[in-house]
């Protein structure tokens, strides 16, 4: 997927983030590798302990960011929203 097919609002947010914090070379790589993904309610995007291979931006909806301290205790760190 190239930048022309990505929602313009999402691309603007991504551009602002990258312009502020990244080199031009990294910026080009990020734009070339941007994908729009959809997840169902309750579906895991990634799990605690996995390597952070991607940057996730919430286009719409709400994502619960949490940690499991034990099998019975889940601590919500925050909700990421659009």
C-alpha positions in Angstrom: 0.0 0.0 0.0 1.4 3.4 -0.8 0.8 6.8 0.7 -1.8 7.7 -1.9 -4.1 5.0 -0.7 -3.9 5.9 3.0 -6.6 8.1 4.6 -5.4 11.7 4.4 -6.1 12.4 8.1 -4.1 9.4 9.2 -1.3 10.3 6.9 -1.3 13.9 8.2 -1.0 12.6 11.8 1.8 10.2 10.8 3.6 13.0 9.0 3.5 15.3 12.0 4.8 12.6 14.3 7.6 11.6 12.0 8.6 15.2 11.0 9.0 16.0 14.7 11.0 13.0 15.7 12.6 11.2 12.7 15.3 11.6 10.1 14.2 12.1 6.4 15.4 8.6 5.6 13.4 7.0 8.3 10.4 9.1 7.3 10.5 7.7 3.8 10.7 4.1 5.1 7.7 4.7 7.4 5.5 6.1 4.6 6.5 3.2 2.3 5.6 0.7 4.9 2.4 2.2 6.3 -0.6 -0.1 6.4 -4.2 0.3 7.5 -5.3 -2.6 9.6 -8.7 -3.4 11.1 -9.3 -5.4 14.3 -12.4 -6.9 15.8 -13.6 -6.0 19.3 -11.6 -8.1 21.8 -8.9 -9.1 19.3 -5.3 -8.7 20.4 -3.2 -6.3 18.4 0.0 -7.5 20.1 0.7 -9.2 23.5 2.9 -8.2 26.4 6.5 -9.4 25.9 6.4 -9.2 22.1 8.9 -7.0 20.3 7.7 -3.6 19.2 8.1 -4.0 15.4 5.4 -1.5 14.5 3.9 1.9 15.4 0.1 1.7 15.9 -2.1 4.7 15.4 -5.8 4.5 16.2 -7.9 5.8 13.3 -11.2 5.0 14.9 -12.4 3.2 18.0 -10.7 2.5 21.3 -7.8 0.2 22.3 -7.2 -1.0 25.8 -3.5 -0.9 26.8 -3.0 -3.3 29.8 -0.6 -5.5 31.6 -1.3 -8.9 33.2 0.4 -9.0 36.6 -1.0 -12.4 37.5 -3.6 -14.8 35.9 -6.3 -13.0 37.9 -5.0 -9.4 37.8 -5.2 -7.2 34.7 -4.1 -3.6 35.1 -5.4 -1.1 32.6 -2.7 1.4 31.8 -4.8 3.6 29.5 -7.3 3.6 26.6 -5.9 4.8 23.2 -8.7 6.5 21.2 -9.2 8.1 17.8 
